[in-house]
Amino acid sequence: AARQLQRHPSVLSRRLDALERRLGVRLVERSTRRLRFTEAGQQLADRLGEASRLIADAQAEAARGAAEVRGRLRLALPAAMGRRLLGPMIAEFALAHPQISLEVHHAERRVDLIGEGFDAAIRVGSLEPVLPDWQPEGDGAIHLVRPSARFTSAAMEAFRQWMLDGFARTPWAPSPRPTSPTL
């Protein structure tokens, strides 16, 4: 066991002794040539093996979930602009990605992304970063803002790319009204 764990046998022996003292039960029968689990030791080893498999399964599931374009996104949009200009882009995204559940909130105030549990916000105008890794993205007039770009789900990345592509395709300046000659 010491070779497999790349530890000195005396280190493992001391740790096993400490565990047996803490549990108040003998886990391993030792002789100069052999080690054998006691009944309590075998039960503990079996249960720890199950726990180890559950942890490995949970980690693999979490990693798969981060790679799949699915899940829920909570978004905060400016009220008027969000409904009129961004609404069609978000509707297109929802149709293109039915496995992503969108929860869209329209408000004129700047929401606290972390405190209110939002994944992203669309903001207009110049922005000042509020966190060290807070990076607004966009063309200077309109921005997609996320609390952190370091850890992101595949669903958030798909939304980010969709919106940035949409920002590039959409003229944000209002079109001038046609003028009519004065009578």
C-alpha positions as semicolon CSV with decimal commas, in nm:
position;residue;x (nm);y (nm);z (nm)
1;A;0,000;0,000;0,000
2;A;0,284;0,238;0,084
3;R;0,437;0,187;-0,260
4;Q;0,104;0,248;-0,435
5;L;0,050;0,570;-0,239
6;Q;0,416;0,667;-0,273
7;R;0,445;0,712;0,104
8;H;0,685;0,570;0,356
9;P;0,537;0,268;0,544
10;S;0,595;0,434;0,883
11;V;0,383;0,735;0,776
12;L;0,092;0,510;0,681
13;S;0,134;0,307;0,999
14;R;0,113;0,621;1,217
15;R;-0,194;0,745;1,029
16;L;-0,365;0,407;1,062
17;D;-0,288;0,402;1,436
18;A;-0,435;0,752;1,474
19;L;-0,750;0,649;1,284
20;E;-0,795;0,338;1,497
21;R;-0,757;0,545;1,818
22;R;-1,005;0,805;1,692
23;L;-1,263;0,539;1,597
24;G;-1,194;0,325;1,903
25;V;-1,173;0,003;1,699
26;R;-0,898;-0,208;1,546
27;L;-0,915;-0,190;1,164
28;V;-0,614;-0,401;1,060
29;E;-0,452;-0,712;1,209
30;R;-0,077;-0,683;1,168
31;S;0,202;-0,935;1,171
32;T;0,562;-0,896;1,059
33;R;0,475;-1,041;0,719
34;R;0,113;-0,960;0,664
35;L;-0,175;-0,716;0,707
36;R;-0,540;-0,821;0,711
37;F;-0,856;-0,613;0,759
38;T;-1,063;-0,686;1,066
39;E;-1,438;-0,709;1,011
40;A;-1,474;-0,342;1,110
41;G;-1,181;-0,250;0,884
42;Q;-1,334;-0,432;0,586
43;Q;-1,671;-0,260;0,643
44;L;-1,501;0,079;0,661
45;A;-1,295;0,010;0,346
46;D;-1,608;-0,100;0,157
47;R;-1,802;0,212;0,260
48;L;-1,511;0,442;0,177
49;G;-1,482;0,274;-0,164
50;E;-1,853;0,349;-0,226
51;A;-1,802;0,710;-0,115
52;S;-1,501;0,746;-0,343
53;R;-1,702;0,619;-0,641
54;L;-1,989;0,859;-0,560
55;I;-1,747;1,152;-0,543
56;A;-1,584;1,054;-0,875
57;D;-1,929;1,018;-1,036
58;A;-2,041;1,359;-0,903
59;Q;-1,725;1,526;-1,033
60;A;-1,766;1,365;-1,376
61;E;-2,132;1,473;-1,388
62;A;-2,039;1,832;-1,298
63;A;-1,771;1,839;-1,568
64;R;-2,016;1,704;-1,828
65;G;-2,275;1,963;-1,723
66;A;-2,029;2,247;-1,775
67;A;-1,958;2,124;-2,128
68;E;-2,322;2,075;-2,236
69;V;-2,517;2,370;-2,374
70;R;-2,811;2,337;-2,136
71;G;-2,935;2,474;-1,806
72;R;-3,078;2,799;-1,677
73;L;-2,956;3,154;-1,735
74;R;-3,077;3,450;-1,530
75;L;-3,039;3,773;-1,726
76;A;-3,094;4,138;-1,635
77;L;-3,178;4,379;-1,917
78;P;-3,251;4,751;-1,930
79;A;-3,632;4,781;-1,937
80;A;-3,716;4,977;-2,253
81;M;-3,414;4,876;-2,460
82;G;-3,436;4,519;-2,337
83;R;-3,789;4,469;-2,461
84;R;-3,764;4,662;-2,786
85;L;-3,412;4,599;-2,919
86;L;-3,281;4,298;-2,729
87;G;-3,608;4,108;-2,705
88;P;-3,592;3,975;-3,063
89;M;-3,227;3,866;-3,021
90;I;-3,309;3,684;-2,698
91;A;-3,616;3,522;-2,854
92;E;-3,400;3,395;-3,143
93;F;-3,150;3,257;-2,892
94;A;-3,427;3,080;-2,700
95;L;-3,555;2,919;-3,021
96;A;-3,205;2,814;-3,125
97;H;-3,128;2,668;-2,778
98;P;-3,447;2,511;-2,638
99;Q;-3,246;2,320;-2,376
100;I;-3,154;2,650;-2,207
101;S;-3,416;2,801;-1,979
102;L;-3,397;3,181;-1,983
103;E;-3,516;3,390;-1,690
104;V;-3,515;3,751;-1,810
105;H;-3,566;4,048;-1,576
106;H;-3,623;4,400;-1,712
107;A;-3,529;4,690;-1,485
108;E;-3,399;5,045;-1,520
109;R;-3,166;5,004;-1,221
110;R;-2,828;4,832;-1,227
111;V;-2,876;4,497;-1,058
112;D;-2,620;4,339;-0,826
113;L;-2,521;4,039;-1,040
114;I;-2,380;3,830;-0,757
115;G;-2,610;3,946;-0,477
116;E;-2,925;3,892;-0,683
117;G;-2,806;3,572;-0,850
118;F;-2,783;3,689;-1,211
119;D;-2,559;3,514;-1,462
120;A;-2,523;3,822;-1,684
121;A;-2,660;4,166;-1,759
122;I;-2,680;4,384;-2,065
123;R;-2,578;4,740;-1,983
124;V;-2,565;5,058;-2,188
125;G;-2,304;5,335;-2,180
126;S;-1,955;5,351;-2,037
127;L;-1,885;5,111;-1,754
128;E;-1,635;5,097;-1,471
129;P;-1,525;4,749;-1,354
130;V;-1,645;4,667;-1,003
131;L;-1,454;4,341;-0,952
132;P;-1,095;4,246;-1,046
133;D;-1,203;3,992;-1,310
134;W;-1,518;4,177;-1,419
135;Q;-1,494;4,232;-1,792
136;P;-1,767;4,404;-1,989
137;E;-1,778;4,300;-2,354
138;G;-1,936;4,486;-2,641
139;D;-1,896;4,769;-2,888
140;G;-1,859;5,058;-2,642
141;A;-2,226;5,156;-2,628
142;I;-2,379;4,826;-2,519
143;H;-2,212;4,563;-2,302
144;L;-2,263;4,207;-2,188
145;V;-2,149;4,193;-1,826
146;R;-2,074;3,877;-1,626
147;P;-1,944;3,852;-1,270
148;S;-1,654;3,630;-1,376
149;A;-1,523;3,512;-1,710
150;R;-1,298;3,249;-1,550
151;F;-1,568;2,992;-1,474
152;T;-1,852;2,981;-1,718
153;S;-2,101;2,722;-1,833
154;A;-2,137;2,616;-2,194
155;A;-2,486;2,775;-2,186
156;M;-2,341;3,111;-2,077
157;E;-2,069;3,090;-2,340
158;A;-2,330;3,016;-2,611
159;F;-2,537;3,316;-2,495
160;R;-2,229;3,538;-2,481
161;Q;-2,128;3,453;-2,837
162;W;-2,488;3,491;-2,964
163;M;-2,524;3,835;-2,807
164;L;-2,181;3,963;-2,915
165;D;-2,256;3,849;-3,270
166;G;-2,593;4,022;-3,242
167;F;-2,433;4,342;-3,113
168;A;-2,209;4,342;-3,419
169;R;-2,505;4,289;-3,659
170;T;-2,745;4,541;-3,504
171;P;-2,729;4,915;-3,562
172;W;-2,774;5,067;-3,216
173;A;-2,805;5,432;-3,318
174;P;-3,166;5,538;-3,374
175;S;-3,244;5,595;-3,737
176;P;-3,323;5,956;-3,825
177;R;-3,689;6,034;-3,881
178;P;-3,777;6,124;-4,237
179;T;-3,822;6,495;-4,272
180;S;-4,112;6,636;-4,458
181;P;-4,100;6,967;-4,639
182;T;-4,256;7,253;-4,451
183;L;-4,562;7,407;-4,604
